[in-house]
Amino acid sequence: MKIKTIIFVTIFIMLFLGSCSDKKTTEPYTNTATVVINLTTSDGGAVLGATAVLQNHVGGSYERIATSSSVIFTNIPFGTYSVIVSHANYPTVIQESFSVQSHTVSHSMNLLTSDDRIGDIIQFGAHEWRILDIQGDRALVVSENILEDRRYHSPPTGITYADCSLRTYLNGEFYNSSAFSNADRERIVQVTNVNENNQWFETNGGANTQDRIFLLSIAEVVKYFGDSGQLAHRPSAAWGIDDQYNTNRIATFYGSASFWWLRSPGYRTNYASNVNYAGHIGVGGHDVNLNLGGVRPALWLNL
């Protein structure tokens, strides 16, 4: 009797384990998704033949060729991806930090001509960036919004951009933060920035700097955002210039317009220039120790 009982229990356990094993192998993997990339073009051209790649940030990639306006990926594991779309007639478009966390994910990407791309807003890392310039395979971008309030330098003292604490922060803590993946950091180009003197007050701009992330200068803001022609003259007041309202330069912090630092010096060495809440360029600047200064980083991005 005992032998029969042991044999029965053994057979039952074997059948149970076999049933579990079969169930495990036949059930679909639940943490996968169908990803649909919808493609359009800025000039109405065809998207057929475009190559779309989903590149997982922890390794592995998936490639499809567009045979219609939608590229469909199936059985894509959950995770964070870069989406890279290339086409013979258009510049490559990259969407960073594309999240796949549900079983059906749809995303649209527009293939743009080179002329259309300047001024566009792109997602890179954790933030949105405005394209200011494209030179070869590199693009100059600036954060679309003010990312935080931070002092230009502390403690208060005469300082140039090369030695200010904000530059140290941008190329150190911010560059290495979770705002960028390792793949993102590899695309940020180190450049030499010229730090010119303040021509209105003859304030020393300091040494040129090697930067990956930096602040724009007065000259760059004029070049990329425009000006009213008033910058050719010395301002009548230390705090700024009476140029026309320029909405292109206005940036917000949590929805409210605020001023943002530039790397150019102000009317003396313990002041730094800025763009104020109305979009005026303050060539006289603010005290470097002011803790309400908006940070709007810029960088050159490898395309």
Phi, psi and omega in degrees: 000317180295322181295317179297319180297316180297317180297318180297315180297319180298314179298319179299316180296318181296317178295320180296314180295321179296321178296318178296319181296316179297319181297320182293322184279337183264341178287141177292151176293120190283336183264048174233162186221160166260121183250126180245118177257113180269123185253137172226168177234149184288337183249012178081007180287171182282147178260357182301137180090353177294144177259124178246133181233130169259117182246113181291136182291345177251011177118144180098142179215158182226133186234140175220151175256133183288121173251357175207193181283353179237132175254124186249125174251135178241157178055045178268119180300146176303146179159191179251132188230161161256139175252122183239118181241123179236149181210145184300331186260001185220152174296151178296137178247133182236128173250112181274157175052051176273118188265131174244100184228005177226167191284344175223122182232129179238138183213142180251140177225137182253125176275121188249151170284163182301320182293327183285339190287326179295129183098347180284159178257128179238158174264124176222124186063225183267001188230165173265143183227145177261131179281121180260328185203151173229124178230106182064237181260022179234148177232137173272124181232152175229145181301136182294326180240164171289127186272332181191166171262133181201147176293146174292320176201145176214136006284166182296125180193168171292131187207152170252167183300324182303328186248005185283154183289334179291321176296318178300318180296314184297318183272357179243271186299315182291315180301323183267008184280176179289357176295338181231141171276172176299322178295323177298313183299326179293339181267350180275121188270133173280130183229163173263121178258132175274128181250089186285156174294155172284110188289340181278329182240001179057039177274138183294128179275344178086186184288154171294154186232150172262114187227147166262321176232138189206176172261151175289157176262171175303313182299322181289323177297318177297316183295316189263338180248350180086164175209171187268003183095352182282345184291348179285351185242150177293129180294153181280343181228153184291339189275347180170194180235153182266059178272172183289159178301127181233096184291339179298331184272348184290133177230151184244154175234112186053042174088352181247135179297138181212166178275154180226144186291147165246161182276348179290147180289161177267212187282350169208173193290342177263020175235145177236144181289168184198172168247126186274180187298338180265000180093004177281145175274119178269091182288339174284325171085189178234161176303133184298340182268003179295126187270008180256012183284129181282142179254118179234086188292155175231156178199159172263125186251127176286120183278000000 
